[in-house]
Amino acid sequence: LSESMSAAVWRVRVSIITAMRLVLTKVDPSVEAVLPTILNNATQILDIGHRDSKYHQVRGEVARVLFSIARIAETDDGVKNMMLSQQENFRKIARALATDTDPDTSQKSSQARDIFGKIYGF
């Protein structure tokens, strides 16, 4: 999926990011063998998506992914620990999107940033 992000049109990018959200919200933290690969790919996809300066829909979907995984990590210690290796990258992306011109993107990113800060410390 991450390889397709740079070549895809914006609707395909949104679909890839949505698929990544579904993977991240459904992955079982006990599947330790594939977690680094999943999280590295997720970080690459979210990083490419948040840098899309042309389409707010892409950035908005990144914000929704961050908010979804932050909310799950807030209540599930297994997910919290699973995200530990990439939490700084997720927080950096959330901080960048918190100042987005799209209000929904900005709001979701700010909420995700605050939740990550509460979970992992500032």
Phi, psi and chi 1 to 4 in degrees:
 res  aa     phi    psi   chi1   chi2   chi3   chi4
   1 LEU       -  -41.7  -71.3  176.1      -      -
   2 SER   -64.7  -30.5   60.3      -      -      -
   3 GLU   -68.5  -29.5  -65.9  170.0    7.2      -
   4 SER   -80.0  -15.6  -59.1      -      -      -
   5 MET   -62.1  -40.2  -80.2  -65.9  -72.9      -
   6 SER   -75.1  -24.5   59.1      -      -      -
   7 ALA   -99.2  -12.5      -      -      -      -
   8 ALA   -81.8  152.0      -      -      -      -
   9 VAL   -74.2  167.0  -63.9      -      -      -
  10 TRP   -61.1  -35.7   73.9  -92.3      -      -
  11 ARG   -66.7  -36.3  -70.7  178.7 -171.2 -147.3
  12 VAL   -69.6  -38.9  174.4      -      -      -
  13 ARG   -60.0  -44.0  -73.0 -177.1 -175.7 -171.7
  14 VAL   -60.6  -42.3  168.9      -      -      -
  15 SER   -64.8  -39.4  -62.7      -      -      -
  16 ILE   -64.4  -43.6  -69.1  169.3      -      -
  17 ILE   -66.4  -39.3  -64.8  166.8      -      -
  18 THR   -62.6  -42.5  -57.9      -      -      -
  19 ALA   -61.6  -39.8      -      -      -      -
  20 MET   -64.7  -37.8 -175.7   50.6   58.1      -
  21 ARG   -61.0  -44.0  177.3  174.7   48.8   84.3
  22 LEU   -63.8  -40.4  -64.8  172.7      -      -
  23 VAL   -63.3  -48.3  168.0      -      -      -
  24 LEU   -65.6  -33.9  -71.7  174.1      -      -
  25 THR   -81.6  -15.1   56.5      -      -      -
  26 LYS  -108.0  -14.6  -55.9  -91.3 -172.4 -133.6
  27 VAL   -65.2  139.7   70.2      -      -      -
  28 ASP   -88.4  123.0 -174.3  -10.6      -      -
  29 PRO   -59.0  -17.3  -22.8   31.8      -      -
  30 SER   -78.8   -7.0   65.9      -      -      -
  31 VAL   -88.5   67.6 -168.3      -      -      -
  32 GLU   -67.1  -24.8  -65.3  176.6   11.9      -
  33 ALA   -65.7  -33.7      -      -      -      -
  34 VAL  -104.8   -6.3  -64.2      -      -      -
  35 LEU   -57.9  -45.9  -78.6  179.3      -      -
  36 PRO   -58.4  -40.1  -24.6   34.0      -      -
  37 THR   -66.1  -45.4  -57.1      -      -      -
  38 ILE   -61.5  -47.2  -68.8  171.3      -      -
  39 LEU   -68.7  -36.8  -68.1  174.4      -      -
  40 ASN   -65.3  -43.4  -74.7  -25.7      -      -
  41 ASN   -64.0  -41.7  -76.6  -24.3      -      -
  42 ALA   -61.2  -42.8      -      -      -      -
  43 THR   -63.6  -42.0  -57.9      -      -      -
  44 GLN   -61.9  -45.3  -71.6  175.9   -3.8      -
  45 ILE   -63.6  -46.2  -71.2  168.9      -      -
  46 LEU   -67.0  -35.8  -64.7  175.8      -      -
  47 ASP   -65.7  -45.1 -172.4   52.6      -      -
  48 ILE   -63.2  -43.5  -67.7  168.2      -      -
  49 GLY   -64.4  -40.1      -      -      -      -
  50 HIS   -73.0  -18.8  103.4  -83.6      -      -
  51 ARG   -88.0   -0.8  -66.4  176.9 -170.3  -84.8
  52 ASP   -72.5   97.3 -169.5  -36.7      -      -
  53 SER   -78.4  -12.4   60.3      -      -      -
  54 LYS   -90.6  -36.1 -168.0  169.9 -178.6 -177.9
  55 TYR  -120.2  111.9  -63.2  105.5      -      -
  56 HIS   -68.0  -22.3   72.8   87.8      -      -
  57 GLN   -63.4  -37.5  -63.5   92.1  -25.6      -
  58 VAL   -68.1  -48.8  175.7      -      -      -
  59 ARG   -62.7  -36.7  -63.2 -172.1  -50.0  -85.5
  60 GLY   -63.9  -38.9      -      -      -      -
  61 GLU   -68.3  -35.8 -169.6   59.4   26.6      -
  62 VAL   -61.0  -44.0  170.3      -      -      -
  63 ALA   -61.8  -39.8      -      -      -      -
  64 ARG   -65.7  -37.8  -76.3 -173.7  -80.3  -74.5
  65 VAL   -63.0  -49.0  170.2      -      -      -
  66 LEU   -60.0  -42.7  -67.1  171.1      -      -
  67 PHE   -64.6  -41.9 -177.6   66.4      -      -
  68 SER   -61.9  -48.5  -66.1      -      -      -
  69 ILE   -72.2  -30.3   60.8  174.9      -      -
  70 ALA   -65.2  -43.0      -      -      -      -
  71 ARG   -64.4  -38.9  -62.6 -114.1   -7.4 -127.1
  72 ILE   -69.1  -44.4  -66.6  169.2      -      -
  73 ALA   -63.2  -27.6      -      -      -      -
  74 GLU   -65.3  -30.5 -174.8  176.3   34.1      -
  75 THR  -110.9  -10.3   59.0      -      -      -
  76 ASP  -124.7  109.9 -174.4  -29.1      -      -
  77 ASP   -63.2  -32.0  -74.7  -19.7      -      -
  78 GLY   -63.2  -43.7      -      -      -      -
  79 VAL   -69.6  -39.2  174.1      -      -      -
  80 LYS   -56.8  -47.5  173.6 -176.1  168.4 -176.6
  81 ASN   -68.3  -36.2  -66.4  -28.5      -      -
  82 MET   -62.2  -39.6  177.7 -180.0   78.1      -
  83 MET   -82.4   -5.7  -60.3  -67.3  173.4      -
  84 LEU   -55.0  -40.6 -172.8   60.5      -      -
  85 SER   -67.1  -25.7   66.5      -      -      -
  86 GLN  -114.1    4.2  -66.1  -64.3  -32.9      -
  87 GLN   -60.0  -34.8   59.6   89.3   15.7      -
  88 GLU   -67.3  -39.3 -173.1   55.9   41.6      -
  89 ASN   -64.8  -42.9  -68.7  -39.1      -      -
  90 PHE   -63.0  -41.3  -67.3  158.4      -      -
  91 ARG   -65.5  -39.5  -70.9  169.7   65.8 -179.1
  92 LYS   -62.9  -43.1 -179.1  174.7   69.9  171.7
  93 ILE   -66.2  -42.7  -65.9  168.3      -      -
  94 ALA   -62.3  -40.9      -      -      -      -
  95 ARG   -62.4  -41.2  -80.6 -167.6  -61.1  -91.7
  96 ALA   -65.4  -41.0      -      -      -      -
  97 LEU   -78.8  -13.9  -72.4  176.8      -      -
  98 ALA   -64.3  -19.3      -      -      -      -
  99 THR  -105.1   16.9   59.7      -      -      -
 100 ASP   -63.8  153.8 -164.3   83.4      -      -
 101 THR   -75.1  -21.9   56.1      -      -      -
 102 ASP   -81.0  123.1  177.9   55.9      -      -
 103 PRO   -61.3  -39.4   -9.8   14.7      -      -
 104 ASP   -66.0  -43.3 -173.2   50.1      -      -
 105 THR   -61.3  -46.2  -59.3      -      -      -
 106 SER   -61.2  -43.6  177.1      -      -      -
 107 GLN   -65.3  -50.2  179.2 -174.2   22.1      -
 108 LYS   -62.0  -40.4  -66.9  -76.8 -172.5 -142.2
 109 SER   -67.1  -41.0  -64.6      -      -      -
 110 SER   -62.3  -42.2  -65.3      -      -      -
 111 GLN   -64.8  -43.0  -69.7  171.9  -30.1      -
 112 ALA   -63.1  -43.9      -      -      -      -
 113 ARG   -58.4  -44.2  177.5 -161.0   61.6 -152.9
 114 ASP   -67.0  -39.8  -66.4  -14.3      -      -
 115 ILE   -66.0  -45.7  -66.6  170.2      -      -
 116 PHE   -59.8  -39.7  -77.0  132.7      -      -
 117 GLY   -63.1  -40.5      -      -      -      -
 118 LYS   -67.6  -40.3 -174.6  172.1   84.1  172.2
 119 ILE   -72.8  -49.4  -65.2  170.9      -      -
 120 TYR  -102.3   -4.1  -62.2  108.5      -      -
 121 GLY    87.2  157.0      -      -      -      -
 122 PHE   -86.8      -  -71.8   98.6      -      -
